[in-house]
Amino acid sequence: MELTTQEQPDQVEITDAAHIAEVVDSLGNETHSLSVTLEHLPTAFPVRLSAVDPKQRCLTLSLTDAQSLSETEVRAQALTLRAESLSDTLHFEALAPLEVCRDGDCLELRCRLPRALYTTSKRRSVRIPFIQGMHAKAYAAVLPNQPPVTGQLRNLSAGGCLMEVPFNDSPFFQVGNILPTVGFEFPNGEKFIASGIVRHIGPAGRRHNAAVGIAFQNLSPERQNRLVHYVNEAEHDAAYRSGYSGRMSRPSPLFQSPVSERLQTQRQRDLAESTPMVRAIRDVARQLHIALLALKNDQPVSSEAIFGCADTLLHLLERDRQQFFYALACLGNEPQWVQHSINVAGKLADLMLVEPELASRARAAVVAALLHDMGKALLLSESLHTLEGELDDEQRERLRDHVQILLDRLAPLDWIDDTMRHDIIGCINERLDGSGYPHGYRAESLSAVARMAAVVDVIDAMMRPRGDRPAKTAIEAYRYLYNRPERFDKGWVTRYVQRHGFYPIGSLVRYSYGYLAWVMELDEGGQPSRVRVVRNTSRSELAMNHILTRVDFGQLGQLDRLVRPEVYQLRPF
């Protein structure tokens, strides 16, 4: 992070080879935070020191979360290793990669030991990481006349901070954005408010959040001194929690919170846990957020990550189709565009895999479907601050630009299948009678995949609430499409209904005795055979969570009808 402190510490150059090797070897004791930058890229990637070989004058680094980098790209550039501790910063410049090997999202780099070491004292610009147990709420005003985005403070220095926000809110941040208000509040109630500028943004480790690096601006001497006080207090608390002894180690009153609040935080974490299949799909959602951040900030999108998402969905679908569709319904914490994209991808794959002439193209179609709605999130701005609230006519018209904006952003990516790019991303909003957008194509210009994708897209969209209308039930959505054969391919509508039935997995049904239940499995006739009972409308104050199979359905009464979950403020998890 770029710092705004006025003091510029002195830098010292060290060229003694033995001393450099000794210093590098000492970095493995985790007193320093390590990162690497490439010669032609401004992004700093976190790394771990895996090994040091003084005799061969080599070191091995593990570069984490490097899905956007290729081995060839790294081999061709000189690297700079940066090591930060509480009191100093070390720079090892012009590291030459000897070997680069990929292991999932990580790259293993074997490099020559550097010829020079630069060390800088940074007592006033120390950046304190908020380790386990150190919590502080953070917020930033991003869009005028809109509530601030809230999150957690992850580190703090006299020049800036790292704020972690949910992926849902990350599209509003962009490198270079001026933030008129940036603030944080400690558990004991002490608060700090300043203005700032976004310096960098990226995924926050493996969590479903984004990390936003912010540099403070225009701090008065009084605020600067107050900030240094908070940094010092955080340093004391971090040292205490890490088990260090000495004058720098003590608990800080800043981080003392009521017991009830800590228990509530733990309960929220417990509720966030779910089944392995849901966790796998949530990781797909995480990758979509990362791809959006990359497109929003003109960074490369990882083909390996997106193809990995497609493979995950196809594998889960083939492993247990019914459980897969129930898991798709359990993404309630994600924004609608993410839920919609993943559901369209999964249900499109389900239709294609049973069509012999289309099955081999399912993977490419899933990749395109995962990306197809991302243009809407790219449009989020001061003039369009929501995709889920009520929109005026001008905003709705502006939203139609999402297809072309996304196609323009994806144009440099040669790993997206051209046919699927056209049929799914480009034509999913077209209609047989030419009433769709962006080009108004008619039936003769739309392929079977484009027609199929349009049906899947509209059914899923209609079953989600929107700012100008409530969600429709599956039967209402089916009826809408089936009665408009001039716009939607009736053959694909019929096949969709045959695959999912009138009580689709993940829908909420009501039984005659007043019980509400989520459909988890269907029998061969399309009737619920396994449900999760969550409420009895005659005793709505009682929370329920009972999984029943057909043998126990007698106690629920007769299956009555589909109902809208938002009416009862319910969701599968």
C-alpha positions in Angstrom: 0.0 0.0 0.0 1.2 3.5 -0.8 1.6 5.5 2.4 0.9 9.1 3.0 3.2 9.7 6.0 5.5 12.7 5.6 8.6 11.0 7.0 10.7 9.3 4.3 12.9 6.7 6.0 16.5 6.3 4.9 17.3 3.3 2.7 20.5 1.3 3.1 22.1 -1.0 0.4 23.8 -4.3 1.4 25.8 -6.3 -1.2 27.6 -8.8 1.0 26.6 -12.2 -0.4 26.9 -14.1 2.9 24.9 -11.5 4.8 22.2 -11.5 2.1 21.9 -15.3 2.3 21.7 -15.1 6.1 18.9 -12.4 6.0 16.9 -14.4 3.4 17.1 -17.5 5.5 15.8 -15.6 8.5 12.7 -14.6 6.6 11.3 -18.1 7.2 10.6 -17.4 10.9 7.4 -15.5 9.9 8.4 -12.2 11.5 8.1 -10.6 8.0 5.2 -10.5 5.6 6.5 -11.5 2.2 5.3 -10.4 -1.3 6.6 -10.4 -4.8 6.1 -8.0 -7.7 6.9 -8.6 -11.3 8.9 -6.2 -13.5 5.9 -5.2 -15.7 3.0 -5.6 -13.2 2.1 -3.3 -10.3 0.3 -6.0 -8.3 2.0 -7.5 -5.3 1.4 -11.2 -4.8 1.8 -12.8 -1.3 4.5 -15.5 -1.1 6.0 -17.9 1.4 9.6 -18.8 1.7 9.9 -22.6 1.1 13.6 -23.2 1.0 17.1 -21.5 0.9 20.2 -23.1 -0.5 23.2 -21.0 0.3 25.6 -23.3 -1.5 23.7 -23.1 -4.7 22.8 -19.5 -4.0 19.1 -20.3 -4.6 15.8 -19.8 -2.8 12.4 -21.2 -3.4 9.2 -19.1 -3.1 5.6 -20.3 -3.1 3.5 -17.5 -4.8 -0.1 -17.9 -3.6 -3.3 -16.9 -5.3 -1.5 -16.6 -8.7 -4.3 -17.9 -10.9 -4.0 -14.9 -13.2 -0.3 -15.5 -13.9 1.2 -17.9 -16.4 4.5 -19.8 -15.9 5.9 -18.3 -19.1 5.0 -14.7 -18.0 6.8 -15.2 -14.7 10.0 -16.8 -16.2 10.4 -13.8 -18.6 10.5 -11.1 -15.8 12.8 -10.0 -13.1 11.2 -10.2 -9.6 11.3 -8.0 -6.5 10.9 -9.7 -3.2 9.5 -7.4 -0.4 9.7 -8.3 3.2 7.9 -6.2 5.8 8.1 -6.4 9.6 6.8 -4.1 12.3 10.0 -2.1 12.2 11.6 -2.3 8.7 11.1 -3.1 5.1 13.5 -5.2 3.0 13.8 -5.2 -0.8 15.5 -7.9 -2.8 15.6 -6.7 -6.3 16.2 -8.4 -9.7 15.6 -12.0 -8.7 16.0 -14.2 -11.7 13.5 -17.2 -11.9 15.3 -20.5 -12.7 12.3 -22.8 -12.5 8.5 -22.0 -12.3 6.0 -24.8 -11.5 2.3 -24.5 -11.0 0.3 -26.2 -8.2 -3.3 -25.2 -8.5 -3.6 -21.5 -7.7 0.0 -21.4 -6.5 3.3 -21.0 -8.4 6.6 -22.5 -7.0 9.5 -20.2 -8.0 13.1 -21.3 -7.7 15.3 -18.1 -8.0 18.9 -17.0 -7.8 19.7 -15.3 -4.5 19.7 -11.5 -5.0 22.9 -9.6 -5.5 21.7 -6.6 -3.4 19.5 -6.0 -0.3 17.9 -2.7 0.5 16.6 -2.1 4.0 14.4 0.7 5.2 13.4 1.6 8.8 9.7 2.5 9.0 8.9 3.1 12.6 6.2 5.7 11.7 4.8 3.8 8.7 4.4 0.4 10.4 1.5 -1.5 9.1 -0.2 -3.8 11.7 -2.1 -6.9 10.6 -5.3 -7.6 12.5 -4.7 -11.2 13.5 -7.1 -13.7 15.0 -9.2 -12.1 17.7 -8.6 -8.5 16.6 -11.8 -7.1 15.1 -12.8 -3.6 14.0 -15.7 -2.5 11.8 -14.8 -0.5 8.8 -16.9 1.5 6.3 -16.4 3.6 3.2 -18.7 6.0 1.3 -18.3 5.0 -2.3 -21.4 6.4 -4.1 -23.0 9.8 -3.4 -26.3 9.6 -1.6 -25.9 5.9 -1.0 -25.3 4.1 2.4 -21.6 3.4 3.0 -20.1 -0.1 2.2 -19.3 -1.8 5.5 -16.7 -4.5 6.2 -13.8 -5.3 8.5 -10.5 -3.6 9.1 -7.7 -6.1 8.3 -4.6 -3.9 8.8 -3.7 -0.4 9.7 -0.8 2.1 9.3 -0.3 5.8 9.8 -0.8 6.1 6.0 -3.7 3.8 5.2 -5.6 0.6 5.9 -6.8 -2.6 4.3 -10.6 -3.0 4.4 -12.3 -6.4 3.7 -15.7 -6.2 2.2 -18.2 -8.8 0.9 -17.8 -9.6 -2.8 -21.3 -8.4 -3.2 -20.1 -4.8 -2.6 -16.7 -5.0 -4.3 -17.9 -3.8 -7.8 -18.3 -0.3 -6.3 -14.6 0.0 -5.7 -12.1 0.8 -8.4 -8.4 1.7 -8.2 -8.1 5.5 -8.1 -11.6 6.1 -6.6 -11.7 9.0 -4.2 -13.5 8.0 -1.0 -14.9 11.1 0.8 -15.4 9.1 4.0 -13.4 6.2 5.3 -14.0 5.1 8.9 -13.6 2.4 11.4 -14.8 1.5 14.9 -13.1 -0.6 17.5 -15.1 -3.0 19.7 -14.8 -0.6 22.7 -16.6 2.1 20.7 -13.7 4.3 19.7 -14.1 5.7 16.1 -11.9 7.3 13.4 -13.1 9.0 10.3 -11.0 10.3 7.3 -11.0 10.5 3.5 -9.0 8.3 1.2 -8.2 6.9 -2.2 -8.4 3.3 -3.4 -4.9 2.0 -4.1 -5.5 -1.7 -4.9 -8.3 -4.3 -4.7 -8.2 -8.1 -4.9 -9.5 -11.3 -3.4 -9.1 -11.7 0.4 -7.3 -15.0 0.6 -9.8 -17.9 0.3 -12.7 -16.0 1.9 -15.7 -14.8 -0.1 -14.6 -11.2 0.4 -12.5 -8.6 -1.4 -9.5 -6.7 0.2 -9.5 -3.0 -0.6 -6.2 -1.1 0.1 -6.9 2.5 1.0 -4.5 5.4 1.5 -5.7 8.2 3.8 -5.7 11.7 2.5 -5.6 15.2 4.0 -5.1 14.2 7.6 -4.8 17.0 10.1 -1.9 16.8 12.7 -4.5 15.9 15.3 -5.9 13.1 13.3 -2.5 11.9 12.3 -1.5 11.7 16.0 -4.7 9.9 16.8 -4.0 7.4 14.0 -0.5 6.7 15.2 -2.0 6.0 18.7 -4.3 3.4 17.2 -1.4 1.8 15.2 0.6 1.6 18.4 -2.3 0.1 20.4 -2.9 -2.5 17.6 0.8 -3.3 17.6 0.7 -4.0 21.4 -2.4 -6.2 21.0 -1.0 -8.1 18.1 2.2 -8.8 20.0 0.2 -10.0 23.0 -2.0 -12.3 21.0 1.0 -13.7 19.2 2.6 -14.7 22.5 5.5 -12.2 22.4 6.9 -10.9 25.7 8.3 -7.5 26.5 7.2 -3.9 26.7 5.5 -4.1 23.3 3.1 -6.9 24.4 -0.1 -6.1 26.2 -3.9 -6.4 25.5 -5.3 -3.1 24.2 -8.6 -1.8 25.5 -9.5 -1.0 21.9 -10.3 -4.7 21.2 -12.3 -5.4 24.3 -15.9 -6.3 23.3 -19.0 -7.5 25.2 -19.2 -11.3 25.6 -22.6 -11.4 24.0 -21.2 -9.8 20.8 -18.5 -12.4 20.5 -21.0 -15.2 20.9 -23.2 -13.7 18.3 -20.3 -13.5 15.9 -19.5 -17.2 16.5 -23.2 -18.1 15.9 -23.1 -16.3 12.6 -20.0 -18.2 11.5 -21.7 -21.5 12.6 -24.8 -20.7 10.5 -22.6 -20.0 7.5 -21.4 -23.6 7.4 -23.3 -25.8 4.9 -22.9 -29.1 3.0 -19.8 -29.9 0.9 -21.7 -29.5 -2.4 -22.9 -26.0 -1.3 -19.3 -25.1 -0.3 -18.0 -26.2 -3.7 -20.6 -24.1 -5.5 -19.9 -21.1 -3.2 -16.3 -21.4 -4.4 -17.5 -21.1 -7.9 -19.3 -17.9 -6.8 -16.1 -16.6 -5.3 -14.3 -17.1 -8.6 -16.9 -15.1 -10.5 -16.4 -12.3 -8.0 -12.6 -12.5 -8.7 -13.2 -12.4 -12.4 -15.4 -9.4 -12.1 -12.7 -7.6 -10.0 -10.2 -8.3 -12.8 -12.5 -7.1 -15.6 -13.4 -4.0 -13.6 -9.8 -3.0 -13.0 -8.3 -4.0 -16.4 -6.5 -7.1 -15.0 -6.3 -10.5 -16.7 -9.1 -13.1 -16.1 -7.8 -16.6 -15.3 -8.9 -19.1 -17.9 -7.8 -21.9 -15.6 -10.1 -20.6 -12.8 -13.2 -20.3 -15.0 -12.7 -23.6 -16.7 -12.2 -25.1 -13.2 -15.6 -23.6 -12.2 -17.2 -25.2 -15.3 -15.6 -28.6 -14.5 -16.8 -28.3 -10.8 -20.4 -27.7 -11.9 -20.4 -30.5 -14.4 -18.8 -32.9 -12.0 -21.4 -32.1 -9.2 -24.3 -32.4 -11.7 -23.1 -35.8 -12.9 -22.4 -37.1 -9.4 -25.8 -36.3 -7.9 -28.2 -34.3 -10.1 -30.9 -33.8 -7.4 -28.5 -32.8 -4.7 -26.8 -30.4 -7.1 -30.0 -28.5 -7.9 -30.8 -28.2 -4.2 -27.3 -26.8 -3.6 -27.9 -24.3 -6.4 -30.8 -22.9 -4.4 -28.7 -22.4 -1.3 -26.7 -19.3 -2.5 -28.9 -16.7 -0.7 -25.9 -14.7 0.5 -24.7 -14.0 -3.1 -26.0 -11.2 -5.3 -28.7 -12.0 -7.8 -26.4 -11.8 -10.8 -24.1 -14.5 -9.3 -27.0 -16.8 -8.3 -28.6 -16.4 -11.7 -25.3 -17.0 -13.6 -24.5 -20.2 -11.7 -28.1 -21.5 -12.0 -28.3 -20.8 -15.7 -24.9 -22.5 -16.2 -26.0 -25.6 -14.2 -29.5 -26.0 -15.8 -28.2 -25.3 -19.3 -25.6 -28.1 -18.8 -28.4 -30.4 -17.6 -30.3 -29.9 -20.8 -27.3 -30.2 -23.1 -25.9 -33.4 -21.6 -29.0 -35.4 -22.5 -28.9 -34.1 -26.1 -26.4 -36.3 -28.0 -25.6 -33.6 -30.6 -25.0 -31.0 -27.9 -23.4 -32.9 -25.0 -19.8 -32.5 -26.2 -20.2 -28.7 -26.1 -21.6 -28.5 -22.6 -18.3 -27.4 -21.0 -17.8 -24.5 -23.4 -21.5 -23.5 -22.8 -21.1 -23.5 -19.0 -18.1 -21.2 -19.3 -20.0 -18.7 -21.3 -23.1 -19.0 -19.1 -21.1 -18.3 -16.0 -19.9 -15.0 -17.5 -23.1 -14.0 -19.4 -24.6 -11.7 -16.8 -21.4 -10.1 -15.5 -21.8 -7.0 -17.7 -24.6 -5.9 -15.4 -22.2 -5.8 -12.5 -19.7 -3.9 -14.6 -22.3 -1.2 -15.1 -22.7 -0.5 -11.4 -21.9 3.2 -10.8 -23.2 6.4 -9.4 -26.0 6.4 -11.9 -26.8 2.7 -11.5 -26.1 1.8 -7.9 -28.2 -1.3 -7.7 -29.2 -4.3 -9.8 -31.9 -5.6 -7.4 -33.7 -2.4 -6.3 -36.3 -0.5 -8.3 -35.0 1.1 -11.4 -36.3 4.0 -13.4 -36.8 3.9 -17.2 -33.4 5.4 -17.9 -31.6 2.9 -15.7 -33.5 0.0 -17.3 -32.5 1.2 -20.7 -28.9 1.7 -19.6 -28.9 -1.9 -18.3 -29.5 -3.2 -21.8 -25.9 -2.2 -22.6 -24.6 -5.0 -20.4 -24.3 -7.4 -23.3 -22.1 -5.3 -25.5 -20.0 -3.9 -22.6 -19.2 -7.5 -21.5 -18.4 -8.6 -25.0 -16.0 -5.7 -25.4 -14.3 -6.6 -22.1 -14.1 -10.3 -23.1 -12.9 -9.6 -26.6 -9.1 -10.1 -25.8 -9.8 -13.5 -24.2 -9.2 -16.1 -26.8 -10.0 -19.0 -24.5 -13.8 -18.5 -24.7 -15.4 -20.6 -27.4 -16.4 -18.2 -30.2 -19.7 -20.0 -30.9 -20.7 -20.0 -27.3 -19.6 -16.4 -26.9 -22.1 -15.5 -29.6 -24.9 -17.9 -28.8 -25.0 -17.5 -25.0 -23.4 -14.2 -24.1 -24.5 -12.4 -27.2 -27.9 -14.0 -27.9 -29.3 -15.1 -24.5 -31.5 -12.0 -24.4 -32.7 -12.3 -28.1 -36.3 -13.5 -28.9 -37.7 -15.5 -31.8 -39.9 -12.5 -32.9 -37.0 -10.0 -32.9 -38.2 -8.2 -29.7 -35.0 -9.1 -27.8 -31.7 -7.2 -27.5 -29.0 -6.2 -28.3 -29.5 -6.9 -32.0 -33.1 -7.9 -32.4 -32.3 -11.2 -34.0 -35.2 -13.3 -35.2 -35.8 -17.0 -35.1 -33.8 -17.9 -38.3 -30.7 -16.2 -36.8 -30.8 -18.1 -33.5 -29.2 -21.5 -33.0 -30.6 -24.3 -30.9 -28.2 -23.4 -28.0 -29.2 -19.7 -28.1 -32.9 -20.7 -28.0 -32.4 -23.1 -25.2 -30.3 -20.6 -23.2 -33.0 -18.0 -23.6 -35.6 -20.3 -22.1 -33.3 -21.3 -19.1 -32.4 -17.6 -18.6 -35.9 -16.3 -18.5 -37.4 -19.0 -16.3 -34.6 -18.5 -13.7 -34.9 -14.7 -13.9 -38.7 -14.8 -13.4 -38.4 -17.0 -10.3 -36.3 -14.3 -8.6 -37.7 -11.1 -7.1 -36.9 -7.8 -8.8 -37.3 -4.2 -7.8 -40.4 -3.8 -9.9 -42.1 -7.1 -9.3 -42.2 -10.1 -6.9 -40.8 -13.5 -7.9 -43.0 -15.9 -9.8 -43.5 -19.5 -9.0 -42.2 -22.1 -11.4 -45.7 -22.9 -12.7 -46.3 -19.1 -13.3 -43.0 -18.8 -15.2 -43.7 -21.9 -17.3 -47.1 -20.6 -18.2 -45.7 -17.2 -19.2 -43.2 -18.8 -21.7 -45.5 -21.5 -23.0 -48.2 -19.0 -23.9 -45.7 -16.9 -25.9 -44.5 -19.3 -28.6 -43.7 -16.4 -30.9 -40.9 -15.3 -28.5 -39.7 -18.6 -26.8 -39.0 -22.0 -28.4 -41.9 -24.1 -27.1 -39.9 -27.3 -27.7 -37.2 -26.2 -25.2 -39.8 -24.9 -22.7 -41.4 -28.4 -22.8 -38.1 -30.2 -22.3 -37.2 -27.9 -19.4 -40.5 -28.7 -17.7 -40.0 -32.4 -18.3 -36.5 -32.2 -16.6 -37.6 -30.1 -13.6 -41.3 -30.7 -13.1 -43.9 -28.5 -11.6 -42.4 -28.6 -8.2 -38.7 -28.0 -9.0 -36.0 -28.9 -6.5 -35.2 -25.8 -4.4 -38.8 -24.5 -4.5 -41.0 -23.9 -1.4 -44.3 -25.8 -1.2 -47.2 -25.7 1.2 -49.1 -28.7 2.6 -52.7 -28.8 3.6 -51.9 -28.9 7.4 -50.1 -25.6 7.0 -46.5 -26.9 6.8 -44.0 -25.2 4.5 -41.1 -27.3 3.1 -38.3 -27.0 0.7 -38.3 -29.6 -2.1 -35.0 -31.5 -1.9 -35.7 -34.5 -4.3 -38.4 -35.6 -6.8 -39.6 -39.0 -7.8 -39.9 -40.2 -11.4 -43.3 -38.5 -11.7 -42.0 -35.1 -10.7 -43.6 -35.2 -7.2 -41.6 -34.2 -4.1 -40.1 -37.4 -2.5 -37.8 -35.7 0.1 -38.4 -32.3 1.7 -37.0 -30.0 4.4 -39.9 -28.8 6.7 -39.1 -25.3 8.0 -42.4 -23.9 9.3 -46.0 -24.5 10.2 -48.0 -21.3 9.3 -50.3 -21.9 12.2 -47.3 -21.7 14.6 -45.1 -19.3 12.7 -43.1 -18.3 15.8 -41.6 -21.8 15.9 -38.5 -22.5 13.7 -38.4 -26.1 12.3 -35.8 -28.0 10.4 -36.9 -31.6 9.7 -36.0 -33.6 6.7 -38.8 -36.0 5.7 -39.2 -38.6 3.0 -42.5 -39.8 1.4 -43.2 -42.4 4.2 -43.6 -39.5 6.6 -45.6 -37.1 4.4 -49.0 -38.2 6.0 -48.3 -35.9 8.9 -48.0 -32.9 6.6 -51.3 -33.3 4.8 -51.8 -33.1 1.0 -49.4 -31.2 -1.2 -51.2 -27.9 -1.8 -49.2 -25.5 -3.9 -46.0 -23.7 -4.6 -45.5 -20.5 -2.6 -43.1 -17.6 -2.8 -40.2 -17.8 -0.2 -39.9 -14.0 0.2 -43.5 -13.8 1.5 -42.4 -15.9 4.5 -38.8 -14.5 4.6 -37.4 -18.0 4.1 -34.5 -19.5 2.2 -33.1 -23.1 1.9 -30.1 -22.3 4.2 
